[in-house]
Structure formats: structure tokens, C-alpha cells
Amino acid sequence: MRVKNKVVIVTGAASGIGETTAQVFAEQGGKVVVADIDAKGGEKNVATIKSKGGQAIFVQADISKETDAKHVVDEAVKAFGGVHILVNNAATFVLKGIEATVEEWNRSLGVNVIGTAMMTKYAVTEMKKAGGGAVVNLGSISAFCAQPDFYAYSATKAALVQMTRNMAMDFGPHNIRVNAVCPGLIITPASRNHIAKLGLTVEQYSAQEGAKTFLGRAGNTREVANAILFLASDEASYISGAYLMVDGGYAAI
Ligand SMILES: NC(=O)c1ccc[n+]([C@@H]2O[C@H](COP(=O)([O-])OP(=O)(O)OC[C@H]3O[C@@H](n4cnc5c(N)ncnc54)[C@H](O)[C@@H]3O)[C@@H](O)[C@H]2O)c1
């Protein structure tokens, strides 16, 4: 049990990487707050966790709204007595180039960057009371590698990598570590949606993008969740302000 009795908030935990991450933390003894705008998927994940003997609650929230971010943290405290770990995983995917509208830019920045900042603002207040904690932000290979028509998304992920360093500096004196995990191609509902828009099958896209990695394949959600778990756990006690690529080597080529 690597996070026994730790209170863990995972945003975007109704689907994909966040869904699996919430399950992995619950398997490791965490008391998990599944936070998502999607109530159906969030409740389903809580039911899955509970059916395996884990502890979890669902809190519906649009993390781009400050009141919702505060509500998630308040509910975590009400249910479990505090907050020790925050996984800032929720994201919106504006996969567009120069044609992206101001509204789309605002949505991308509002959820991915400002939402992450708002969640961290309230969670860190509780971590300070608990004597420390850990934050893991979800970056991406898109923070480092150019990809066609990805400006509105990539800019937010690059911002998150730098915000991770700034947060790590500010919260270090409070024994709060802040790190980022940067996945490559992971097959999730979000990536399936993108693949469908390209007119390819998951197999075709995985083969095409997988060939650009050292391992020759796409990754799965558990491979990312394991990296998040490591950075959030005490095993990473001297790691802060870092980013860990979970991309099969994609960005190293
Ligand atoms: N899948 C990939 O290949 C990949 C690669 C690199 C990085 N990532 C990152 O991993 C994270 C998870 O991606 P995924 O592929 O699992 O996506 P996903 O779409 O499967 O899951 C994202 C979840 O976030 C929730 N969400 C969206 N907007 C929200 C909001 N405003 N408030 C609360 N919840 C909201 C969605 O409802 C959904 O449940 C994201 O940060 C993404 O940028 C994914």
C-alpha cells in the first residue's frame, strides 16, 4: 500500500488516464476523490472502485470555475478530513491550428492552465495544514514536440510544465512537492476521438505514431497512472519541479 490513508483528488477521473489513476490510487490504499464535469462517468468509476473494496467519492465540477475547484476540495475535507495528493489531470482538447477562435483559446487555457491553478490553490491550503503533500500535473509530449495543428492544446501543456516548476519553488518550503508527468500517445476516449477525426483506425494510428517511439507502440493508461503514483508517493520524496516523460521515448528521438 503505497498511499495508505492518503486523501487523493484526481481531476478528470471519469475517463481515460484519470479514470485508471483513481483506480490505481485506490488499490494502493488512497481515499480517492473522483472529480469531473461528467457525472455519469464519475459515478461509474466510483462504483468500480468501491466494488473492488476501495474508498472513493464523486464530486461534479468544472475545474475552470474557481467556485467548483474550491467545492472539490471542500468535499474532500468533508468526506475524508483533508487533502494530501492532487492529480491535475482534467483537460480539454482544442486540437486546432491558427484557425482556433478566441473562445476555443479561452476554453483551452481556462480548463488546462487556469483550472489546474485553481485546483492547486485550494488543495495546497489543505496540504499545508496536513504538514505537506504532492501535486502531479499532466503535461504531454505536446509541451515539447511540434505537432500539426495543435497550438491551442500544446501551448497549455507547455505552460503547465513551467507552472509546475514555479509551484514547486513556492510550495517546497511547505513540504509540498510538485511534478509533472508527460505522456506520449495513450489510447483513451480523447485520443480515439482525435484518431477518428483523422479518418484512421486506432490500430493504424497506433502503428504510425508507435513507430516514432523506441518501444514501437502506443502506451496504456495504467503505464501513465503508475508514473503518477510514483511521483505522488513517498518514494519520490526528493523529486520536485521535475517532469517525467511517459512516451516510449517519443520525445527523445
Ligand atoms: N491520451 C493521450 O494520448 C494523452 C497524451 C498526453 C497527455 N495527455 C493528458 O492526459 C490527461 C488525460 O487525458 P485523457 O486522454 O485521459 O482524456 P479523456 O478525455 O479521456 O479524459 C479527460 C477527462 O477530463 C474531464 N474534463 C474535461 N474538462 C473538464 C472540466 N472543465 N472540469 C472537470 N473535468 C473535465 C472529462 O470529462 C474527462 O473525463 C490530459 O491532461 C491530457 O492532456 C493525454
PDBQT file of the ligand as one rigid body, heavy atoms in Angstrom, charges set to zero:
ROOT
HETATM    1  N1  LIG A 301      -4.369  10.390 -24.258  1.00  0.00    +0.000 N 
HETATM    2  C1  LIG A 301      -3.199  10.845 -24.624  1.00  0.00    +0.000 C 
HETATM    3  O1  LIG A 301      -2.605  10.381 -25.613  1.00  0.00    +0.000 OA
HETATM    4  C2  LIG A 301      -2.517  11.938 -23.812  1.00  0.00    +0.000 A 
HETATM    5  C3  LIG A 301      -1.215  12.312 -24.181  1.00  0.00    +0.000 A 
HETATM    6  C4  LIG A 301      -0.567  13.305 -23.473  1.00  0.00    +0.000 A 
HETATM    7  C5  LIG A 301      -1.202  13.915 -22.401  1.00  0.00    +0.000 A 
HETATM    8  N2  LIG A 301      -2.457  13.545 -22.058  1.00  0.00    +0.000 N 
HETATM    9  C6  LIG A 301      -3.078  14.237 -20.939  1.00  0.00    +0.000 C 
HETATM   10  O2  LIG A 301      -3.614  13.294 -20.030  1.00  0.00    +0.000 OA
HETATM   11  C7  LIG A 301      -4.782  13.859 -19.402  1.00  0.00    +0.000 C 
HETATM   12  C8  LIG A 301      -5.950  12.917 -19.549  1.00  0.00    +0.000 C 
HETATM   13  O3  LIG A 301      -6.215  12.724 -20.936  1.00  0.00    +0.000 OA
HETATM   14  P1  LIG A 301      -7.170  11.559 -21.463  1.00  0.00    +0.000 P 
HETATM   15  O4  LIG A 301      -6.642  11.174 -22.791  1.00  0.00    +0.000 OA
HETATM   16  O5  LIG A 301      -7.366  10.561 -20.422  1.00  0.00    +0.000 OA
HETATM   17  O6  LIG A 301      -8.525  12.396 -21.712  1.00  0.00    +0.000 OA
HETATM   18  P2  LIG A 301     -10.073  11.992 -21.550  1.00  0.00    +0.000 P 
HETATM   19  O7  LIG A 301     -10.841  12.913 -22.450  1.00  0.00    +0.000 OA
HETATM   20  O8  LIG A 301     -10.284  10.530 -21.703  1.00  0.00    +0.000 OA
HETATM   21  O9  LIG A 301     -10.370  12.393 -20.034  1.00  0.00    +0.000 OA
HETATM   22  C9  LIG A 301     -10.383  13.737 -19.656  1.00  0.00    +0.000 C 
HETATM   23  C10 LIG A 301     -11.413  13.915 -18.547  1.00  0.00    +0.000 C 
HETATM   24  O10 LIG A 301     -11.390  15.290 -18.153  1.00  0.00    +0.000 OA
HETATM   25  C11 LIG A 301     -12.739  15.695 -17.934  1.00  0.00    +0.000 C 
HETATM   26  N3  LIG A 301     -12.853  17.151 -18.074  1.00  0.00    +0.000 N 
HETATM   27  C12 LIG A 301     -12.742  17.883 -19.212  1.00  0.00    +0.000 A 
HETATM   28  N4  LIG A 301     -12.962  19.181 -18.937  1.00  0.00    +0.000 NA
HETATM   29  C13 LIG A 301     -13.208  19.267 -17.600  1.00  0.00    +0.000 A 
HETATM   30  C14 LIG A 301     -13.503  20.353 -16.731  1.00  0.00    +0.000 A 
HETATM   31  N5  LIG A 301     -13.608  21.599 -17.183  1.00  0.00    +0.000 N 
HETATM   32  N6  LIG A 301     -13.691  20.082 -15.415  1.00  0.00    +0.000 NA
HETATM   33  C15 LIG A 301     -13.610  18.810 -14.949  1.00  0.00    +0.000 A 
HETATM   34  N7  LIG A 301     -13.337  17.749 -15.738  1.00  0.00    +0.000 NA
HETATM   35  C16 LIG A 301     -13.144  17.972 -17.051  1.00  0.00    +0.000 A 
HETATM   36  C17 LIG A 301     -13.535  14.946 -18.993  1.00  0.00    +0.000 C 
HETATM   37  O11 LIG A 301     -14.923  14.887 -18.671  1.00  0.00    +0.000 OA
HETATM   38  C18 LIG A 301     -12.854  13.591 -18.988  1.00  0.00    +0.000 C 
HETATM   39  O12 LIG A 301     -13.457  12.719 -18.061  1.00  0.00    +0.000 OA
HETATM   40  C19 LIG A 301      -4.980  15.239 -20.033  1.00  0.00    +0.000 C 
HETATM   41  O13 LIG A 301      -4.387  16.214 -19.212  1.00  0.00    +0.000 OA
HETATM   42  C20 LIG A 301      -4.240  15.120 -21.338  1.00  0.00    +0.000 C 
HETATM   43  O14 LIG A 301      -3.817  16.381 -21.813  1.00  0.00    +0.000 OA
HETATM   44  C21 LIG A 301      -3.141  12.572 -22.746  1.00  0.00    +0.000 A 
ENDROOT
TORSDOF 0
